[in-house]
Amino acid sequence: MSVCVTKEECAAQHAAVLAKLESIESRLFVDNGHTSMQTRLARHEMVIRALLWVVSVVVGTVIAGAVSACAVLVKVLAKV
């Protein structure tokens, strides 16, 4: 079965595909009055990195405090 496509039909299909691609691009990459997906992902990544930094500082402080407490405890017990 042979299907004949005219230049007009081809141009119309081409225009429809380009319009759909532009729609996808505007939603993914362009801040056109709404926050784009890329911007949202970047913001989430920044929040995750900040939380990771805070958690690592807190854990490091807790570990340093525990080591200091153990050192003081060893000195106190050594004098007894």
MOPAC internal coordinates of N, CA, C and O (Angstrom, degrees):
PM7 1SCF
backbone

  N    0.0000 0     0.00 0     0.00 0    0    0    0
  C    1.4350 1     0.00 0     0.00 0    1    0    0
  C    1.5181 1   108.18 1     0.00 0    2    1    0
  O    1.2310 1   120.57 1   -58.77 1    3    2    1
  N    1.2745 1   116.51 1   121.23 1    3    2    1
  C    1.4571 1   123.67 1  -177.26 1    5    3    2
  C    1.5277 1   109.66 1  -101.02 1    6    5    3
  O    1.2310 1   121.02 1   -48.18 1    7    6    5
  N    1.3492 1   115.65 1   131.82 1    7    6    5
  C    1.4612 1   120.65 1   178.94 1    9    7    6
  C    1.5158 1   107.72 1  -114.26 1   10    9    7
  O    1.2310 1   120.90 1   -50.52 1   11   10    9
  N    1.2973 1   115.88 1   129.48 1   11   10    9
  C    1.4493 1   121.56 1   179.91 1   13   11   10
  C    1.5299 1   108.87 1  -101.01 1   14   13   11
  O    1.2310 1   120.81 1   -52.99 1   15   14   13
  N    1.3242 1   116.05 1   127.01 1   15   14   13
  C    1.4613 1   121.43 1  -179.78 1   17   15   14
  C    1.5189 1   107.71 1  -114.18 1   18   17   15
  O    1.2310 1   121.16 1   -50.55 1   19   18   17
  N    1.3045 1   115.38 1   129.45 1   19   18   17
  C    1.4670 1   119.20 1  -179.96 1   21   19   18
  C    1.5211 1   109.54 1   -84.74 1   22   21   19
  O    1.2310 1   121.27 1   -14.42 1   23   22   21
  N    1.3284 1   115.18 1   165.58 1   23   22   21
  C    1.4576 1   120.62 1   178.37 1   25   23   22
  C    1.5274 1   110.84 1   -62.20 1   26   25   23
  O    1.2310 1   120.42 1   143.92 1   27   26   25
  N    1.3117 1   116.80 1   -36.08 1   27   26   25
  C    1.4663 1   120.86 1  -179.87 1   29   27   26
  C    1.5294 1   111.16 1   -65.79 1   30   29   27
  O    1.2310 1   120.90 1   137.59 1   31   30   29
  N    1.3397 1   115.88 1   -42.41 1   31   30   29
  C    1.4644 1   119.50 1   178.40 1   33   31   30
  C    1.5282 1   110.86 1   -65.53 1   34   33   31
  O    1.2310 1   121.12 1   139.66 1   35   34   33
  N    1.3100 1   115.47 1   -40.34 1   35   34   33
  C    1.4650 1   120.59 1   178.58 1   37   35   34
  C    1.5281 1   110.23 1   -63.75 1   38   37   35
  O    1.2310 1   120.24 1   135.94 1   39   38   37
  N    1.3356 1   117.14 1   -44.06 1   39   38   37
  C    1.4648 1   121.34 1   179.22 1   41   39   38
  C    1.5312 1   110.54 1   -64.11 1   42   41   39
  O    1.2310 1   120.35 1   140.19 1   43   42   41
  N    1.3180 1   116.94 1   -39.81 1   43   42   41
  C    1.4649 1   120.64 1   179.04 1   45   43   42
  C    1.5227 1   110.61 1   -64.86 1   46   45   43
  O    1.2310 1   120.25 1   136.94 1   47   46   45
  N    1.3230 1   117.14 1   -43.06 1   47   46   45
  C    1.4646 1   121.56 1   178.36 1   49   47   46
  C    1.5208 1   110.37 1   -64.47 1   50   49   47
  O    1.2310 1   120.71 1   138.50 1   51   50   49
  N    1.3266 1   116.25 1   -41.50 1   51   50   49
  C    1.4640 1   122.08 1   178.47 1   53   51   50
  C    1.5357 1   110.08 1   -61.34 1   54   53   51
  O    1.2310 1   119.95 1   135.79 1   55   54   53
  N    1.3095 1   117.70 1   -44.21 1   55   54   53
  C    1.4623 1   122.28 1   179.11 1   57   55   54
  C    1.5290 1   110.87 1   -64.12 1   58   57   55
  O    1.2310 1   120.25 1   140.78 1   59   58   57
  N    1.3182 1   117.14 1   -39.22 1   59   58   57
  C    1.4633 1   120.71 1   179.26 1   61   59   58
  C    1.5273 1   111.30 1   -65.48 1   62   61   59
  O    1.2310 1   120.97 1   138.24 1   63   62   61
  N    1.3374 1   115.75 1   -41.76 1   63   62   61
  C    1.4682 1   120.03 1   179.06 1   65   63   62
  C    1.5239 1   110.10 1   -65.45 1   66   65   63
  O    1.2310 1   119.79 1   136.41 1   67   66   65
  N    1.3241 1   118.01 1   -43.59 1   67   66   65
  C    1.4660 1   121.01 1   178.85 1   69   67   66
  C    1.5229 1   111.33 1   -63.17 1   70   69   67
  O    1.2310 1   120.02 1   140.06 1   71   70   69
  N    1.3265 1   117.56 1   -39.94 1   71   70   69
  C    1.4600 1   120.53 1   178.36 1   73   71   70
  C    1.5258 1   110.80 1   -62.99 1   74   73   71
  O    1.2310 1   120.45 1   138.82 1   75   74   73
  N    1.3217 1   116.74 1   -41.18 1   75   74   73
  C    1.4591 1   120.65 1   178.68 1   77   75   74
  C    1.5244 1   110.80 1   -65.44 1   78   77   75
  O    1.2310 1   119.87 1   138.04 1   79   78   77
  N    1.3221 1   117.86 1   -41.96 1   79   78   77
  C    1.4597 1   121.49 1   177.86 1   81   79   78
  C    1.5260 1   111.58 1   -63.22 1   82   81   79
  O    1.2310 1   120.08 1   138.84 1   83   82   81
  N    1.3157 1   117.45 1   -41.16 1   83   82   81
  C    1.4606 1   120.87 1   177.72 1   85   83   82
  C    1.5225 1   110.93 1   -64.61 1   86   85   83
  O    1.2310 1   120.35 1   142.99 1   87   86   85
  N    1.3275 1   116.95 1   -37.01 1   87   86   85
  C    1.4594 1   121.14 1   177.15 1   89   87   86
  C    1.5220 1   110.79 1   -63.55 1   90   89   87
  O    1.2310 1   120.79 1   135.69 1   91   90   89
  N    1.3145 1   116.09 1   -44.31 1   91   90   89
  C    1.4646 1   120.77 1   178.87 1   93   91   90
  C    1.5280 1   109.80 1   -64.36 1   94   93   91
  O    1.2310 1   120.28 1   135.41 1   95   94   93
  N    1.3222 1   117.07 1   -44.59 1   95   94   93
  C    1.4637 1   120.72 1  -179.89 1   97   95   94
  C    1.5238 1   111.09 1   -61.56 1   98   97   95
  O    1.2310 1   119.92 1   138.04 1   99   98   97
  N    1.3127 1   117.76 1   -41.96 1   99   98   97
  C    1.4672 1   120.10 1  -178.60 1  101   99   98
  C    1.5235 1   110.94 1   -65.71 1  102  101   99
  O    1.2310 1   120.17 1   146.35 1  103  102  101
  N    1.3264 1   117.27 1   -33.65 1  103  102  101
  C    1.4605 1   119.50 1   178.55 1  105  103  102
  C    1.5142 1   112.09 1   -75.98 1  106  105  103
  O    1.2310 1   119.87 1   149.37 1  107  106  105
  N    1.3221 1   117.85 1   -30.63 1  107  106  105
  C    1.4614 1   120.52 1  -176.95 1  109  107  106
  C    1.5244 1   113.65 1   -87.27 1  110  109  107
  O    1.2310 1   119.99 1   136.74 1  111  110  109
  N    1.3254 1   117.62 1   -43.26 1  111  110  109
  C    1.4444 1   119.77 1  -166.77 1  113  111  110
  C    1.5217 1   115.54 1  -117.93 1  114  113  111
  O    1.2310 1   118.51 1   160.66 1  115  114  113
  N    1.3025 1   120.44 1   -19.34 1  115  114  113
  C    1.4584 1   122.26 1  -170.09 1  117  115  114
  C    1.5154 1   110.28 1  -109.56 1  118  117  115
  O    1.2310 1   120.60 1   -49.10 1  119  118  117
  N    1.3382 1   116.46 1   130.90 1  119  118  117
  C    1.4560 1   121.13 1   174.59 1  121  119  118
  C    1.5263 1   107.64 1   -86.51 1  122  121  119
  O    1.2310 1   120.35 1   -88.37 1  123  122  121
  N    1.3153 1   116.93 1    91.63 1  123  122  121
  C    1.4627 1   122.40 1  -176.50 1  125  123  122
  C    1.5262 1   110.88 1  -108.88 1  126  125  123
  O    1.2310 1   121.00 1  -123.36 1  127  126  125
  N    1.3250 1   115.69 1    56.64 1  127  126  125
  C    1.4522 1   119.66 1  -178.31 1  129  127  126
  C    1.5174 1   112.54 1    93.67 1  130  129  127
  O    1.2310 1   120.41 1   160.51 1  131  130  129
  N    1.3158 1   116.81 1   -19.49 1  131  130  129
  C    1.4567 1   122.30 1   176.50 1  133  131  130
  C    1.5168 1   107.78 1  -124.10 1  134  133  131
  O    1.2310 1   120.84 1   -26.25 1  135  134  133
  N    1.3053 1   116.01 1   153.75 1  135  134  133
  C    1.4641 1   119.55 1   177.93 1  137  135  134
  C    1.5267 1   109.44 1   -70.12 1  138  137  135
  O    1.2310 1   121.11 1   -52.12 1  139  138  137
  N    1.3286 1   115.49 1   127.88 1  139  138  137
  C    1.4635 1   119.42 1  -178.90 1  141  139  138
  C    1.5238 1   110.59 1   -76.37 1  142  141  139
  O    1.2310 1   120.96 1   -15.23 1  143  142  141
  N    1.3219 1   115.77 1   164.77 1  143  142  141
  C    1.4587 1   121.57 1   178.47 1  145  143  142
  C    1.5287 1   110.46 1   -61.82 1  146  145  143
  O    1.2310 1   120.32 1   139.60 1  147  146  145
  N    1.3280 1   117.00 1   -40.40 1  147  146  145
  C    1.4615 1   120.58 1  -179.67 1  149  147  146
  C    1.5150 1   110.88 1   -63.16 1  150  149  147
  O    1.2310 1   120.34 1   139.05 1  151  150  149
  N    1.3371 1   116.96 1   -40.95 1  151  150  149
  C    1.4602 1   120.62 1   179.07 1  153  151  150
  C    1.5233 1   110.13 1   -66.02 1  154  153  151
  O    1.2310 1   120.22 1   137.94 1  155  154  153
  N    1.3137 1   117.18 1   -42.06 1  155  154  153
  C    1.4627 1   120.49 1   178.32 1  157  155  154
  C    1.5211 1   110.77 1   -61.02 1  158  157  155
  O    1.2310 1   120.38 1   134.08 1  159  158  157
  N    1.3282 1   116.87 1   -45.92 1  159  158  157
  C    1.4649 1   120.52 1   179.31 1  161  159  158
  C    1.5229 1   111.30 1   -62.06 1  162  161  159
  O    1.2310 1   120.31 1   139.17 1  163  162  161
  N    1.3302 1   117.01 1   -40.83 1  163  162  161
  C    1.4637 1   120.66 1   178.95 1  165  163  162
  C    1.5239 1   110.67 1   -63.29 1  166  165  163
  O    1.2310 1   120.23 1   138.64 1  167  166  165
  N    1.3254 1   117.16 1   -41.36 1  167  166  165
  C    1.4683 1   120.65 1   178.87 1  169  167  166
  C    1.5232 1   111.13 1   -65.08 1  170  169  167
  O    1.2310 1   120.32 1   136.99 1  171  170  169
  N    1.3215 1   116.99 1   -43.01 1  171  170  169
  C    1.4627 1   120.20 1   178.03 1  173  171  170
  C    1.5224 1   110.67 1   -61.88 1  174  173  171
  O    1.2310 1   120.87 1   138.81 1  175  174  173
  N    1.3127 1   115.95 1   -41.19 1  175  174  173
  C    1.4655 1   120.02 1   179.68 1  177  175  174
  C    1.5293 1   110.37 1   -63.35 1  178  177  175
  O    1.2310 1   119.84 1   138.96 1  179  178  177
  N    1.3336 1   117.92 1   -41.04 1  179  178  177
  C    1.4647 1   121.08 1   178.54 1  181  179  178
  C    1.5299 1   111.06 1   -63.42 1  182  181  179
  O    1.2310 1   120.21 1   138.12 1  183  182  181
  N    1.3275 1   117.20 1   -41.88 1  183  182  181
  C    1.4634 1   121.14 1   179.38 1  185  183  182
  C    1.5258 1   110.29 1   -64.10 1  186  185  183
  O    1.2310 1   120.43 1   136.36 1  187  186  185
  N    1.3246 1   116.78 1   -43.64 1  187  186  185
  C    1.4659 1   120.50 1  -179.89 1  189  187  186
  C    1.5164 1   110.69 1   -63.41 1  190  189  187
  O    1.2310 1   120.07 1   137.71 1  191  190  189
  N    1.3292 1   117.48 1   -42.29 1  191  190  189
  C    1.4669 1   120.43 1   178.60 1  193  191  190
  C    1.5206 1   111.36 1   -64.19 1  194  193  191
  O    1.2310 1   120.17 1   139.34 1  195  194  193
  N    1.3343 1   117.29 1   -40.66 1  195  194  193
  C    1.4630 1   120.90 1   179.02 1  197  195  194
  C    1.5268 1   110.44 1   -64.39 1  198  197  195
  O    1.2310 1   120.27 1   136.04 1  199  198  197
  N    1.3293 1   117.08 1   -43.96 1  199  198  197
  C    1.4597 1   120.37 1   178.61 1  201  199  198
  C    1.5313 1   111.16 1   -63.62 1  202  201  199
  O    1.2310 1   120.47 1   139.55 1  203  202  201
  N    1.3072 1   116.70 1   -40.45 1  203  202  201
  C    1.4606 1   120.72 1   178.16 1  205  203  202
  C    1.5227 1   110.84 1   -62.20 1  206  205  203
  O    1.2310 1   120.53 1   138.86 1  207  206  205
  N    1.3416 1   116.60 1   -41.14 1  207  206  205
  C    1.4601 1   120.53 1   178.35 1  209  207  206
  C    1.5236 1   110.47 1   -63.33 1  210  209  207
  O    1.2310 1   120.03 1   134.06 1  211  210  209
  N    1.3441 1   117.55 1   -45.94 1  211  210  209
  C    1.4625 1   121.51 1  -179.73 1  213  211  210
  C    1.5239 1   110.33 1   -61.30 1  214  213  211
  O    1.2310 1   120.36 1   134.55 1  215  214  213
  N    1.3208 1   116.92 1   -45.45 1  215  214  213
  C    1.4599 1   120.55 1  -179.70 1  217  215  214
  C    1.5269 1   110.44 1   -63.04 1  218  217  215
  O    1.2310 1   119.67 1   138.55 1  219  218  217
  N    1.3179 1   118.24 1   -41.45 1  219  218  217
  C    1.4632 1   120.13 1  -179.71 1  221  219  218
  C    1.5289 1   111.25 1   -66.15 1  222  221  219
  O    1.2310 1   119.50 1   142.92 1  223  222  221
  N    1.3375 1   118.55 1   -37.08 1  223  222  221
  C    1.4619 1   121.42 1   177.40 1  225  223  222
  C    1.5281 1   110.09 1   -66.06 1  226  225  223
  O    1.2310 1   120.42 1   135.43 1  227  226  225
  N    1.3256 1   116.80 1   -44.57 1  227  226  225
  C    1.4684 1   120.43 1  -179.91 1  229  227  226
  C    1.5256 1   110.47 1   -63.39 1  230  229  227
  O    1.2310 1   120.14 1   134.06 1  231  230  229
  N    1.3219 1   117.33 1   -45.94 1  231  230  229
  C    1.4635 1   120.40 1  -179.59 1  233  231  230
  C    1.5281 1   110.12 1   -64.27 1  234  233  231
  O    1.2310 1   120.03 1   138.28 1  235  234  233
  N    1.3153 1   117.55 1   -41.72 1  235  234  233
  C    1.4686 1   120.42 1   177.09 1  237  235  234
  C    1.5133 1   112.06 1   -61.00 1  238  237  235
  O    1.2310 1   120.18 1   139.36 1  239  238  237
  N    1.3253 1   117.25 1   -40.64 1  239  238  237
  C    1.4635 1   121.44 1   178.41 1  241  239  238
  C    1.5231 1   111.16 1   -65.85 1  242  241  239
  O    1.2310 1   120.69 1   138.52 1  243  242  241
  N    1.3257 1   116.28 1   -41.48 1  243  242  241
  C    1.4677 1   120.31 1   178.59 1  245  243  242
  C    1.5231 1   110.28 1   -63.59 1  246  245  243
  O    1.2310 1   120.12 1   136.94 1  247  246  245
  N    1.3055 1   117.38 1   -43.06 1  247  246  245
  C    1.4723 1   120.79 1   179.87 1  249  247  246
  C    1.5279 1   109.97 1   -64.74 1  250  249  247
  O    1.2310 1   120.11 1   134.80 1  251  250  249
  N    1.3345 1   117.39 1   -45.20 1  251  250  249
  C    1.4632 1   120.25 1   179.32 1  253  251  250
  C    1.5246 1   110.66 1   -62.46 1  254  253  251
  O    1.2310 1   120.03 1   140.23 1  255  254  253
  N    1.3212 1   117.55 1   -39.77 1  255  254  253
  C    1.4645 1   120.64 1   177.36 1  257  255  254
  C    1.5137 1   112.15 1   -64.64 1  258  257  255
  O    1.2310 1   120.32 1   139.21 1  259  258  257
  N    1.3232 1   116.99 1   -40.79 1  259  258  257
  C    1.4626 1   120.79 1   178.97 1  261  259  258
  C    1.5180 1   111.17 1   -64.97 1  262  261  259
  O    1.2310 1   120.26 1   138.86 1  263  262  261
  N    1.3232 1   117.10 1   -41.14 1  263  262  261
  C    1.4638 1   120.73 1   178.62 1  265  263  262
  C    1.5275 1   109.92 1   -65.06 1  266  265  263
  O    1.2310 1   120.08 1   137.84 1  267  266  265
  N    1.3213 1   117.46 1   -42.16 1  267  266  265
  C    1.4673 1   120.92 1   178.61 1  269  267  266
  C    1.5248 1   110.72 1   -64.02 1  270  269  267
  O    1.2310 1   120.54 1   137.76 1  271  270  269
  N    1.3169 1   116.57 1   -42.24 1  271  270  269
  C    1.4672 1   120.22 1   178.72 1  273  271  270
  C    1.5214 1   110.95 1   -63.02 1  274  273  271
  O    1.2310 1   120.07 1   139.58 1  275  274  273
  N    1.3024 1   117.47 1   -40.42 1  275  274  273
  C    1.4684 1   121.02 1   177.99 1  277  275  274
  C    1.5219 1   110.78 1   -64.92 1  278  277  275
  O    1.2310 1   120.42 1   139.80 1  279  278  277
  N    1.3236 1   116.80 1   -40.20 1  279  278  277
  C    1.4645 1   120.25 1   179.05 1  281  279  278
  C    1.5229 1   110.57 1   -64.02 1  282  281  279
  O    1.2310 1   120.10 1   136.77 1  283  282  281
  N    1.3239 1   117.41 1   -43.23 1  283  282  281
  C    1.4661 1   120.78 1   178.18 1  285  283  282
  C    1.5253 1   109.96 1   -64.87 1  286  285  283
  O    1.2310 1   120.18 1   138.43 1  287  286  285
  N    1.3190 1   117.26 1   -41.57 1  287  286  285
  C    1.4628 1   121.35 1   179.66 1  289  287  286
  C    1.5243 1   110.77 1   -62.82 1  290  289  287
  O    1.2310 1   120.02 1   138.62 1  291  290  289
  N    1.3048 1   117.56 1   -41.38 1  291  290  289
  C    1.4711 1   121.25 1   178.47 1  293  291  290
  C    1.5181 1   109.76 1   -63.42 1  294  293  291
  O    1.2310 1   119.36 1   138.06 1  295  294  293
  N    1.3406 1   118.83 1   -41.94 1  295  294  293
  C    1.4708 1   121.67 1   179.39 1  297  295  294
  C    1.5241 1   110.87 1   -64.72 1  298  297  295
  O    1.2310 1   120.86 1   138.61 1  299  298  297
  N    1.3431 1   115.96 1   -41.39 1  299  298  297
  C    1.4660 1   119.49 1  -179.92 1  301  299  298
  C    1.5166 1   110.75 1   -66.23 1  302  301  299
  O    1.2310 1   120.29 1   136.61 1  303  302  301
  N    1.3111 1   117.05 1   -43.39 1  303  302  301
  C    1.4571 1   120.84 1  -179.75 1  305  303  302
  C    1.5311 1   111.82 1   -69.02 1  306  305  303
  O    1.2310 1   120.53 1   150.54 1  307  306  305
  N    1.3258 1   116.60 1   -29.46 1  307  306  305
  C    1.4744 1   119.98 1   179.45 1  309  307  306
  C    1.5282 1   110.54 1   -69.80 1  310  309  307
  O    1.2310 1   119.72 1   150.58 1  311  310  309
  N    1.3412 1   118.13 1   -29.42 1  311  310  309
  C    1.4575 1   121.70 1  -179.42 1  313  311  310
  C    1.5232 1   110.93 1   -78.45 1  314  313  311
  O    1.2310 1   120.03 1   157.79 1  315  314  313
  N    1.3246 1   117.54 1   -22.21 1  315  314  313
  C    1.4643 1   120.19 1  -177.19 1  317  315  314
  C    1.4624 1   112.50 1   -81.61 1  318  317  315
  O    1.2310 1   120.10 1   180.00 1  319  318  317

